[in-house]
Amino acid sequence: MELEFIKEMPKPATKLKLDIASLLGTLFFAWVVIQLFPVVLTALVYEKQQKLRIMMKMHGLGDGPYWMISYMYFLAICALYMVVFVAFGSLVGLKFFTLNDYSIQFVFYFLYINLQISLAFLVSAFFSNVKTATVVGYICVFATGLLGAFLFQAFIEDASFPKGWIIFMELYPGFALYRGLYEFAEYSLSGNSLGTHGMKWGNLSASENGMSDVMIIMLLEWIALLFIAYYVDQVFSSGSGKNPKYLLQKFRKKRPSSFRRPSLGRQGSKVFVDMDKPDVVQEREKVEQLLLEPTTSHSIVCDNLRKVYPGRDGNPEKMAVRGLSLALPRGECFGMLGPNGAGKTSFISMMIGLTTPTTGTAYVEGLDIRTQMDWVYTSMGVCPQHDLLWETLTGREHLLFYGRLKNLKGASLKRAVEESLRSVNLFNGGVADKQAGKYSGGMKRRLSVAISLIGDPKVVYMDEPSTGLDPASRSNLWNVVKRAKQGRAIILTTHSMEEAEYLCDRLGIFVDGSLQCVGNPKELRGRYGGSYVFTMTTSVNDEQEVEQMVRRLSPGAEKTYEMAGTQKFEMPKQEVSIADVFEAVEVAKSKFPVYAWGLSDTTLEDVFIKVANSAQQFHKLT
C-alpha cells in the first residue's frame, strides 16, 4: 500500500530501429534476383527448340555476332531489372539499400548478372525443350534460396566452420549471391541500430567480411563460364557441331579463294552406281570433270556424298545417302522426287549444315561444306519443310531482319522487303504488319519462301515449298520461284508432280539413298514411260471388238481398266505408232458406235511409281 501511488520517472520516447528488410530480406532478395536465371535460360532454349537460331545461322548470322547480340540484350534487360530493384528499395526507404555504398552494390550486382547470364548460356546447351528448362530453372531458384537460408547461412555464422569450405561453396553462383546479400544485410542492420553507415569500401578488408572473396570468385567464374559455354555451344549445339580441337584451327583459318579439289578415295565411288543407269553415270562423270577445272559456272557440285547413321539398340546402321554425285549450274531449278524415307531430307540436311557427310563432300560456290560452312551460309537461302518463325514478329519484321543479315541497308532493304511481300501476296490488307503467330498455315508458308529469296542468295534450298497452299496461292508461288531461278541454283523437294514439271529444269528420282535417274521431265517420260494409255468407250456388246483392235495394234498391250463399256489399255511405245492408232479408230467408227476415245502419254507420276518400285525391289534383292 505504501508504494501504490509511486510511478516510474517519465523519459523521452525512443524510435524503433529494427530494420525488417535487413533482418529477413536476404532470402527474399535472393529469390528476386535469381528470378532472372530461368528467364534468360528459357529464352535461349526457345530459340533452340524452334530452330530459330539455326535458321538465322543458315541466312548468314555467325556464332560470334549471335553471342554478342544475345549477351548484350540479356545484359541490358538484367541491368535495367537491377536498377529498378535498387531504386525501388531506396525510394521506400529500406536501410538495406540506403545505408550500403551504392558503388559496392553496383559492382556486386553487375558481376552477378554477368555470371548468371554466362551460366544460362552454358546450361541452355543441355536442354532442347522449353518446358523442361523452365521447370529446372525455377527449381534452382527456390532450392538455392532455401538452402542458402537454412544451410549455407548457418555455416557462415559458425565461427568454427573452415573458411576454405565456405569459399568452395561460394563457387556455386547462387551461394555467392546469397553471401553478398547476407553481408549487405548485416552491415545495414548494425548501421541502423548504431546510427552509423553500412558497408563502405574500407570494410571489405575486414577479416569477417566475405564480400571481397565473393566479388573475386564471381569475376573469375564469369570469365571461365563464358569461355566454357561458348566452347560447349560450338562443339555440341551449333548445327552439326565441330571438332573439339576447332579452336586451335580457328586461329589459322583465313577466308579462302577456292576450295574445290577432287576428293580422296574416288576409286570406290562407283560401287553405288547401277551401270544400267547411263544418266546417273553421265552425271558422275560430269562432276569428276568439273572438279578438275579451276573455275566453273556450277553453283553446286556434290562429289560422292554419303551419309550413314550408326546402328542403335541392336538395329543395323542406316545408309541414308549412297554416294551421290550431282552438278547444278546457275539458273537451274533441280527437283528431287522420292518416296518418304528415301534420303531427300538427309541430303538437304548435309547441304545446309545440319549434319556432316560420312564421306565425300559438296562444293557450294566453290566452298567445301565440310570445312567452310560459315562462308557458305552467307550466300545461301533456305525454305525449310516446317515454318521456322518468331510468333511475336510481323511478316515485315521477319524480312527486315533476314534482309539485314544479307547486308541490305536503307532504301534497298525497304524496297526488297516490299517487293518480297508483294510477290507472295502478303502486302495488302495489313497482313504484312500482323504477327506471324496469327498467320494461317498458307501465309506462313509464303513468308518462309519470301525469307529464303530475300537478299539475292546464290543457292536456295526449298523443302516442299507449296505444302498447304490453295490452288491460287500455289500458282502465284510457282511464278515467284520461276522468276527467282535467274542467276541462282535452286534445289527443290516436292511430292507434287505438277509442281515438279512446272518449276524444275531437271529432275532426279531418289530411292533408298541413291539417285535412280536424272533428266528433264520430257526425257524421263520418254526414257522410263515406255507405253501409251489408250481409252475407248463403246457399248458393252462391242467390248470384244475393241480389245481385238488393240491386240492387232499392239500384241503386248495390257488391259488396266474395264467398266460399263469403257476400257483402258497400256500399249508399249515400241509396238505402236500414233498414226496407226488414229487410223484404227477411224475404221472402228465405221463398224460400231464409238462414244469417246483417247490416247495419252505416260505421266510423270507413272514414271515416278515405276522407277521407285523397280529400285526398291532391286535393293531388297541386294
BELURSUL-V309099 format. One line per field, one symbol per residue. phi: phi as a letter, one per 30 degrees, with the letter a starting at -180 (. if undefined). psi: psi as a letter, one per 40 degrees, with the letter a starting at -180 (. if undefined). burial: + if it has 9 or more other C-alpha atoms within 8 Angstrom, else -. A space follows every 50 residues. Layout:
phi: ???
psi: ???
burial: ???
This chain:
phi: .dcdcdcdddbddcddcdcddddcdeddddddddeddddddddddddddd hdddddddcjddddddddddddddddddddddddedddddddiddecddd eddddddddddddddddddddddddcbbbddddddddddddddddddddc bddddddddddeddddddddddeddddddddddedddddddddcicdcdc dddddddddcdddddddddddedddddddddddddcccidibdecddddd dcdbddcacdaeddiddcddeccdddcdddddddddddddddddbacddb bcchdbbbcddbhidddccdbchdbabbddicccccclddidjddddddd dcidbcddbiabcchicdddbbddddedbbbbcddcdcbddccddddedd dddddcidbhdddddddddddddchbcdiiddccdddcdddddddddddd ddcdihddbbcbchdcdicdedddddddddddddddibcbcbcaccdddd ddccdbbbccbhibdcabldeddddddcdiacccbbcbdddcdddddddd dddbecdbdcaaahjcbbbcceddcbcdddddddddddddcadcdaaabb dddddddedddddddddddddd
psi: ddedehiihiiiiiihfhhddddeeddddddddeddddddddddddddde fddddddeeehidddddddddddddddddddddddddddddefhdddddi hdddddddddddddddddddddddeeiehdddddddddddddddddddde cdddddehdehhdddddddedhdddddddddddddddddddddefaibhi ddeeeideheddddddddddddddddddddddddddegbeiiheeddddd eehihidhehihiifedededehheegddddddddddddddeidiiehdh hhgfhhhhhiiifeiiihhdhgfhhihhiiehhhhhiiihededdddddd deediiidiaaihhfehheddfdddddefiihgidhhgihdeiidddddd dddddefhibdddddddddddddefedieeddeiideeiidddddddddd ddeiefidhhhhhgdeheiidddddddddddddedheihhhhiiehdddd dddhdiihhhhfeihdihiidddddddeceiihhhhhaiddedddddddd dddhdeihheihhfehihihhhdeeiiddddddddddddedihhdiiihi ihidddddddddddddddddd.
burial: ------------------+-+++-+++++++--+++++-+++-++++++- ++-++++++++----+----+--++--++--+---+--++---+++++++ +--++--++++++++++++++++++-++++--++--++--++-++++++- ++++++----+----++-+++-+++++++++++++++++++++---++++ ---+----++++-++-+++-++--++-+++-+++++++-+++-------- --------++--------+-------+-+++-++-+++--+------+++ ++++++++--+-----+-++++++++++++++++++++---+++-+++++ +++++++--+++++++++++-++--+++++++++--++-++-++++++++ -+++++-++---++-+++-+++++-++---++++++--+--+++++++++ +++++-+++++++++---+----+-+++-++--++--+++++++--+-++ +-+++++++++++++++++++--++--++++++++++++--++--+--++ +-++--+-+--+--+++++++++-++---++--+---++----+--+--- -+-+-+++-+++--++------
